[in-house]
Amino acid sequence: MRKIQSFVKRSGRLTEGQKSGLNELWSDFGIDLPEGKIDLTSLFTKQQPTVLEIGFGNGDSLLQMAINEPQRNFLGIEVYEAGVGRLINEAYKHQLTNLKIIKEDAVEVLKNNIADNSLAGFQLYFADPWHKKKHHKRRIVQNEFMDAISEKLVNGGFVHMATDWEHYAEQMMETLEAHAHFKNTTTAHNYLPRPERRPITKFERRGQRLGHGVWDMIFNCEK
């Protein structure tokens, strides 16, 4: 894939809990990438469908999903160290065995470390919208990126995206509907109300108070 710089790596002061997550608990929840593909069958305690989420931020919704859906394994990718440390710390408190975390560039991880036909689902919630027109090429949802996602998903796997930027929602919808391997789970060009399984975050509640809309879309992978 062409290199997409779809994120800005933020740095800042870490709390003691975040430091603990990144350092002392990393071996329990973090993944040090191998030279080749990650063996998902040996990564988790239970062999069950694995869902990948890219850009989980502070990890609140991903944590809640892992708690609510013990029948699935969750793999999260994020470069924001404070968010990674926080999520690991919370996962440890809840003694989760179905959540693992990668702290690397997601595009490179997809390209080098995720096997084809290995994921049951892909989640992307509130990705950076790069709202200036000259920056739209940095948006992660592009044809090339979705080609890679379709290769990693099993036949019948799902893609669930949500954004609070209407223009980006339109781009996501158009990109997915134009792709040969994705089919909208509702009627063409229709969005969904927030599915119950996607927890609402503090970020989203704040947006609602400000009158922001949120657009959810779920597509199935058909090969």
matplotlib code that plots the C-alpha trace (Angstrom):
import matplotlib.pyplot as plt

x = [0.0, 1.0, 2.2, -0.8, 0.2, -3.3, -2.3, -0.3, 1.7, 1.0, 3.3, 2.8, 3.2, 2.1, 0.4, 1.8, -0.9, -0.3, 3.4, 2.6, 0.5, 3.2, 6.0, 5.1, 2.0, 3.1, 4.1, 0.5, -1.4, 1.1, 2.4, 6.0, 5.7, 7.3, 9.2, 6.2, 2.5, 1.0, -0.3, -3.7, -4.4, -1.7, -2.0, -5.2, -6.3, -9.3, -9.5, -12.5, -13.2, -10.9, -12.0, -9.4, -9.9, -7.6, -7.1, -8.9, -7.9, -8.1, -9.6, -12.9, -15.2, -12.8, -12.4, -16.2, -16.6, -14.0, -15.9, -19.3, -18.3, -16.2, -17.0, -14.7, -11.1, -10.1, -6.9, -6.4, -3.8, -2.9, 0.2, -1.0, 1.0, -1.2, -4.2, -2.3, -1.1, -4.5, -6.3, -3.7, -4.1, -7.9, -7.7, -5.5, -8.0, -10.8, -8.5, -9.3, -7.9, -9.5, -7.8, -4.3, -2.7, -0.2, 1.6, 2.6, 1.5, -1.6, -1.0, 2.4, 0.9, -1.7, 0.8, 3.4, 1.8, -1.8, -2.5, -5.1, -8.6, -7.8, -10.2, -13.9, -14.4, -12.8, -13.7, -12.8, -14.5, -14.0, -10.8, -9.0, -11.2, -8.4, -11.1, -9.1, -9.5, -5.8, -5.4, -8.2, -5.6, -4.4, -7.7, -7.2, -10.4, -9.1, -9.6, -6.2, -6.7, -10.0, -8.4, -6.1, -8.9, -10.9, -7.9, -7.6, -11.3, -12.8, -15.7, -18.8, -16.7, -17.9, -16.6, -18.1, -17.2, -18.5, -17.6, -19.0, -17.9, -20.6, -18.3, -16.0, -19.1, -20.0, -16.5, -16.5, -19.9, -18.9, -15.6, -17.3, -20.2, -17.9, -15.7, -16.3, -16.0, -18.2, -22.0, -24.1, -26.0, -28.9, -30.2, -27.8, -26.3, -28.1, -26.5, -27.5, -28.4, -25.6, -25.7, -26.1, -22.8, -20.8, -20.5, -21.1, -18.0, -17.4, -16.1, -19.4, -21.6, -19.7, -20.4, -24.0, -24.3, -22.8, -25.3, -22.9, -24.3, -22.8, -22.9, -22.5, -22.2, -21.8, -20.8, -20.2, -17.2, -18.2, -15.5]
y = [0.0, 3.6, 5.1, 7.0, 9.3, 9.1, 10.1, 12.6, 10.9, 12.9, 12.9, 14.3, 13.6, 10.1, 9.3, 6.7, 4.3, 4.8, 4.3, 1.1, -0.1, 0.6, -0.9, -3.4, -4.8, -4.7, -8.4, -9.3, -7.2, -5.7, -7.3, -7.1, -7.6, -10.6, -10.5, -12.1, -12.7, -12.7, -16.1, -15.2, -18.8, -18.7, -15.1, -15.3, -17.7, -18.9, -19.5, -17.4, -14.7, -11.8, -8.2, -5.5, -1.8, 0.9, 4.2, 3.4, 6.7, 6.4, 2.9, 3.4, 1.8, -1.0, -1.9, -2.0, -4.2, -6.7, -6.9, -7.2, -9.7, -12.4, -14.7, -12.5, -11.6, -7.9, -6.6, -2.8, -0.7, 2.8, 5.0, 7.4, 6.2, 7.7, 5.9, 2.6, 2.8, 3.6, 0.8, -1.8, -0.6, -1.0, -4.3, -5.6, -4.4, -6.3, -9.4, -9.5, -12.4, -11.4, -8.1, -7.4, -4.2, -3.1, 0.3, 0.8, 2.3, 0.4, 0.6, -1.1, -3.7, -4.6, -4.9, -6.9, -8.7, -9.6, -12.7, -12.7, -14.1, -14.0, -11.2, -11.5, -7.8, -4.3, -1.2, 2.4, 4.9, 8.7, 8.6, 11.9, 13.7, 15.8, 18.4, 20.7, 19.8, 19.8, 17.1, 14.8, 12.5, 11.8, 10.2, 6.6, 5.5, 5.3, 2.6, 1.2, 0.9, -0.9, -3.3, -4.3, -4.6, -6.8, -9.2, -9.5, -10.2, -13.6, -13.9, -12.6, -10.5, -7.0, -3.4, -0.9, 2.7, 5.8, 9.5, 12.8, 14.6, 14.5, 15.0, 12.2, 10.0, 10.6, 9.7, 6.5, 5.5, 6.2, 4.3, 1.3, 1.1, 1.4, -1.5, -4.9, -6.8, -4.7, -4.6, -2.3, -4.2, -1.7, -0.2, 1.6, 4.8, 4.4, 5.0, 3.2, 4.5, 3.7, -0.1, -1.1, -3.0, 0.2, 2.0, 5.7, 7.6, 10.8, 12.3, 11.4, 12.7, 16.0, 16.2, 15.5, 18.3, 20.6, 19.4, 17.3, 14.4, 10.9, 8.5, 4.8, 2.4, -1.4, -3.4, -7.1, -8.5, -10.6, -12.3]
z = [0.0, -0.6, 2.7, 4.2, 7.1, 8.6, 12.2, 14.1, 16.9, 20.0, 22.9, 26.4, 30.1, 31.1, 34.4, 36.7, 35.7, 32.0, 32.6, 34.4, 31.6, 29.0, 31.0, 33.7, 32.0, 28.4, 28.3, 29.3, 26.8, 24.3, 21.1, 20.0, 16.3, 14.8, 11.5, 9.7, 10.4, 13.9, 14.9, 16.2, 17.2, 19.9, 20.8, 22.8, 25.5, 23.5, 19.7, 18.7, 16.1, 16.2, 15.6, 14.7, 15.8, 14.5, 16.4, 19.7, 21.3, 25.1, 24.7, 26.5, 23.9, 23.0, 26.6, 27.1, 23.9, 25.2, 28.5, 26.8, 24.1, 25.7, 22.8, 20.6, 20.7, 20.1, 18.6, 19.0, 17.2, 18.4, 18.4, 21.2, 24.2, 26.9, 25.4, 25.1, 28.7, 30.0, 28.1, 29.2, 32.8, 32.6, 30.8, 33.7, 36.3, 34.5, 34.0, 30.3, 28.3, 24.9, 24.3, 22.9, 21.8, 19.1, 19.4, 15.8, 12.5, 11.5, 7.7, 8.2, 10.6, 8.0, 5.3, 7.2, 10.2, 9.7, 7.7, 4.9, 5.9, 9.6, 10.9, 11.7, 11.8, 11.4, 13.4, 12.8, 15.1, 14.9, 12.8, 12.3, 9.6, 8.2, 7.6, 5.4, 1.7, 1.1, 3.8, 2.6, 1.0, 4.5, 5.5, 6.3, 4.4, 0.8, -1.9, -1.3, 2.4, 2.0, -0.5, 2.3, 4.8, 2.5, 2.1, 5.9, 6.6, 6.3, 3.8, 5.7, 8.0, 8.9, 8.6, 11.1, 10.9, 12.7, 12.4, 13.5, 10.3, 7.7, 4.8, 5.9, 6.4, 2.8, 1.6, 3.7, 2.3, -1.3, -0.9, 0.7, -1.8, -4.8, -3.5, -5.1, -1.8, 0.5, 0.7, 2.9, 5.6, 5.1, 1.8, -0.5, 0.9, 4.2, 7.6, 10.8, 14.3, 16.7, 17.2, 20.8, 20.8, 20.1, 23.5, 23.4, 24.6, 26.5, 23.3, 21.5, 24.3, 24.2, 20.5, 21.0, 23.5, 20.8, 18.3, 16.2, 14.3, 14.2, 11.3, 11.7, 8.7, 8.7, 5.6, 5.1, 3.2, 0.3, -1.7]

ax = plt.figure().add_subplot(projection="3d")
ax.plot(x, y, z, "-o")
ax.set_aspect("equal")
plt.show()
